[in-house]
Amino acid sequence: MTNARSARKAVAERFGEAAVGEHFCAGSTQLDKIAVFGIRSDRVFDFWDWVGGRYSIWSSIGLLLAIGIGKEKFEEFLAGGQNSDIHFYRGTARAHIPVLMALLGIWYRNIWGYSTHAVIPYDERLARFPVYLQQLEMESNGKSVDLSGSRVDFETAPIIFGENGQHAFFQLLHQGTSVVPIDFLVAENPLDADVEHHNLLLANAWRRAKLS
């Protein structure tokens, strides 16, 4: 809100108070507060108030993403999310990726006692993906009580970290004393990258995975 008020002040001072309604839109459930701010009702993108922050990118809060990548790509993004939902709903036990990943997470955190989990993307387009996973995993599961408010007697989530850090933390992963479960993310086929460069990157990723 501090950023929003600063932006509003800048627009009002430069173009006049009446211009606020022409230069702002909002994604919110607080329609009364939007009106006080000066945003017109036909520029409001509403959503359900039960949508959690870590899932909100799939709702109208994803407006910034839609603006950034365009309508066609955003629709592809939503379709990918829908495919994931369908897989989660219909997946069979042995091929149910979300369930298998969840069971691995429980196994690593509570059976083996590994407190961290690294996600290493070998693609610049996924550079910020581990940060999203931090919110998804650590905000969703990083609790100390259950739904009834009772304190839990097990570990609820690992510490997520990662990027294509190369030597930044790989020395610890390869040569340190801690065991860190790692997910390596690679693109099988290049889109814009030089094919030779892409193949070298794949070879490097496989080498890292083997060493780890």
C-alpha positions as CSV (number, residue, x, y, z in Angstrom):
1,M,0.0,0.0,0.0
2,T,2.9,2.3,0.6
3,N,4.0,1.8,-3.0
4,A,0.5,2.2,-4.2
5,R,0.0,5.5,-2.4
6,S,3.4,6.8,-3.6
7,A,2.4,5.9,-7.2
8,R,-1.0,7.5,-6.8
9,K,0.6,10.7,-5.4
10,A,3.0,10.9,-8.4
11,V,0.1,10.6,-10.9
12,A,-2.1,13.0,-9.1
13,E,0.6,15.6,-8.8
14,R,1.6,15.4,-12.5
15,F,-1.8,14.9,-14.2
16,G,-4.3,15.9,-11.6
17,E,-6.6,14.1,-9.2
18,A,-9.1,13.1,-12.0
19,A,-6.4,11.1,-13.8
20,V,-6.1,8.6,-11.0
21,G,-9.1,6.7,-12.2
22,E,-7.6,6.5,-15.7
23,H,-4.2,5.2,-14.7
24,F,-4.9,2.6,-12.1
25,C,-6.6,-0.8,-11.9
26,A,-6.8,-3.1,-8.9
27,G,-7.0,-6.8,-7.9
28,S,-8.7,-6.9,-4.6
29,T,-11.7,-8.1,-2.6
30,Q,-12.0,-4.8,-0.8
31,L,-14.3,-2.9,-3.2
32,D,-15.1,-0.1,-0.7
33,K,-11.4,0.7,-0.2
34,I,-10.8,0.6,-3.9
35,A,-13.4,3.3,-4.4
36,V,-11.9,5.5,-1.7
37,F,-8.5,5.1,-3.4
38,G,-10.1,6.5,-6.6
39,I,-10.1,3.4,-8.9
40,R,-13.2,2.9,-11.0
41,S,-15.3,-0.2,-10.5
42,D,-14.8,-1.3,-14.2
43,R,-11.1,-1.5,-13.6
44,V,-11.3,-3.9,-10.7
45,F,-10.3,-7.6,-11.0
46,D,-11.9,-9.4,-8.2
47,F,-11.1,-12.9,-6.9
48,W,-12.3,-15.3,-4.2
49,D,-11.2,-14.3,-0.7
50,W,-10.1,-17.8,0.1
51,V,-7.4,-17.9,-2.6
52,G,-4.1,-18.3,-0.7
53,G,-1.2,-16.0,-1.6
54,R,1.0,-18.9,-2.8
55,Y,-1.7,-19.9,-5.4
56,S,-2.8,-16.4,-6.3
57,I,-0.8,-16.2,-9.5
58,W,-3.4,-18.4,-11.0
59,S,-6.1,-15.9,-10.1
60,S,-6.7,-12.4,-11.3
61,I,-3.7,-11.4,-9.2
62,G,-1.7,-12.9,-12.0
63,L,-2.6,-9.8,-14.0
64,L,1.0,-8.5,-13.9
65,L,2.2,-11.8,-15.2
66,A,-0.4,-11.7,-18.0
67,I,0.8,-8.2,-18.9
68,G,4.4,-9.3,-18.8
69,I,4.1,-12.4,-21.0
70,G,1.0,-11.6,-23.0
71,K,-2.5,-13.1,-23.2
72,E,-1.5,-16.1,-25.3
73,K,1.3,-17.2,-23.1
74,F,-0.7,-16.5,-19.9
75,E,-3.5,-18.8,-21.3
76,E,-0.8,-21.5,-21.9
77,F,0.4,-21.0,-18.4
78,L,-3.2,-21.5,-17.1
79,A,-3.6,-24.6,-19.3
80,G,-0.4,-26.0,-17.8
81,G,-1.8,-25.4,-14.3
82,Q,-5.0,-27.2,-15.3
83,N,-3.1,-30.1,-16.7
84,S,-1.3,-30.4,-13.3
85,D,-4.6,-30.3,-11.5
86,I,-6.1,-33.0,-13.7
87,H,-3.0,-35.2,-13.1
88,F,-3.3,-34.6,-9.4
89,Y,-7.0,-35.5,-9.4
90,R,-6.7,-38.6,-11.7
91,G,-3.2,-39.8,-11.2
92,T,-2.6,-43.4,-10.2
93,A,-0.6,-44.3,-7.2
94,R,2.6,-45.4,-9.0
95,A,2.6,-42.5,-11.4
96,H,1.2,-39.8,-9.2
97,I,4.0,-37.2,-9.3
98,P,2.6,-34.8,-6.6
99,V,2.0,-37.7,-4.2
100,L,5.4,-39.3,-4.9
101,M,7.1,-35.9,-4.3
102,A,5.2,-35.4,-1.1
103,L,6.2,-38.8,0.2
104,L,9.8,-38.2,-0.7
105,G,9.6,-34.9,1.2
106,I,8.3,-36.6,4.3
107,W,10.9,-39.4,3.9
108,Y,13.8,-37.0,3.7
109,R,12.6,-34.6,6.4
110,N,11.1,-36.9,9.0
111,I,12.8,-40.3,8.5
112,W,16.3,-39.2,7.4
113,G,16.2,-35.8,9.2
114,Y,17.4,-33.8,6.2
115,S,16.5,-30.2,7.0
116,T,17.1,-28.6,3.6
117,H,16.1,-29.1,0.0
118,A,17.9,-27.6,-2.9
119,V,16.2,-26.9,-6.3
120,I,18.7,-26.2,-9.0
121,P,17.4,-24.9,-12.4
122,Y,19.7,-25.1,-15.4
123,D,17.7,-22.6,-17.3
124,E,17.7,-18.9,-16.8
125,R,13.9,-18.8,-17.5
126,L,13.5,-20.8,-14.2
127,A,16.0,-18.7,-12.3
128,R,13.3,-17.4,-9.8
129,F,11.4,-20.7,-9.6
130,P,13.1,-21.8,-6.3
131,V,11.9,-18.5,-4.7
132,Y,8.3,-19.3,-5.7
133,L,8.8,-22.8,-4.3
134,Q,10.0,-21.3,-1.0
135,Q,6.6,-19.6,-0.6
136,L,4.7,-22.6,-1.9
137,E,6.3,-25.1,0.5
138,M,7.6,-23.1,3.4
139,E,4.5,-20.8,3.7
140,S,2.0,-23.6,3.1
141,N,3.6,-26.3,5.3
142,G,5.9,-24.3,7.7
143,K,3.6,-24.6,10.7
144,S,4.0,-25.8,14.2
145,V,0.3,-26.6,14.9
146,D,-2.3,-28.7,13.2
147,L,-5.8,-27.6,12.0
148,S,-7.1,-28.0,15.6
149,G,-4.4,-25.8,17.0
150,S,-2.6,-28.6,18.7
151,R,1.2,-28.6,18.6
152,V,2.7,-31.2,16.1
153,D,5.4,-33.7,17.1
154,F,7.1,-33.9,13.7
155,E,8.9,-31.7,11.2
156,T,6.5,-30.0,8.8
157,A,8.7,-28.6,6.0
158,P,12.3,-28.3,4.8
159,I,14.2,-25.1,4.2
160,I,14.1,-24.6,0.4
161,F,16.9,-22.9,-1.4
162,G,18.5,-22.9,-4.8
163,E,19.4,-21.2,-8.1
164,N,21.9,-21.9,-10.8
165,G,24.5,-20.9,-8.3
166,Q,27.5,-22.9,-9.7
167,H,30.3,-22.4,-7.1
168,A,28.2,-20.3,-4.8
169,F,27.1,-23.3,-2.7
170,F,28.0,-26.3,-4.7
171,Q,31.2,-26.8,-2.8
172,L,29.1,-27.5,0.3
173,L,26.8,-29.8,-1.6
174,H,29.7,-31.8,-3.1
175,Q,32.3,-31.7,-0.4
176,G,30.5,-30.6,2.8
177,T,29.3,-32.7,5.7
178,S,25.5,-32.1,5.2
179,V,23.3,-34.3,3.1
180,V,21.0,-32.1,1.0
181,P,18.3,-33.6,-1.3
182,I,18.4,-31.8,-4.7
183,D,16.1,-31.5,-7.6
184,F,17.9,-30.6,-10.9
185,L,15.7,-28.9,-13.4
186,V,16.8,-29.0,-17.1
187,A,15.2,-28.2,-20.4
188,E,15.6,-31.3,-22.7
189,N,15.3,-29.2,-25.9
190,P,16.7,-25.7,-26.4
191,L,14.3,-22.9,-27.5
192,D,16.6,-20.0,-28.3
193,A,19.9,-21.2,-27.0
194,D,22.8,-22.3,-29.2
195,V,22.5,-26.1,-29.5
196,E,26.2,-26.6,-28.6
197,H,25.9,-24.4,-25.5
198,H,22.7,-26.2,-24.5
199,N,24.4,-29.6,-24.8
200,L,27.3,-28.4,-22.7
201,L,24.8,-27.1,-20.1
202,L,23.0,-30.5,-20.0
203,A,26.3,-32.3,-19.6
204,N,27.3,-30.0,-16.7
205,A,23.9,-30.6,-15.1
206,W,24.2,-34.4,-15.4
207,R,27.7,-34.2,-14.0
208,R,26.5,-32.1,-11.0
209,A,23.7,-34.6,-10.4
210,K,26.1,-37.6,-10.5
211,L,28.5,-35.9,-8.1
212,S,25.7,-35.0,-5.7
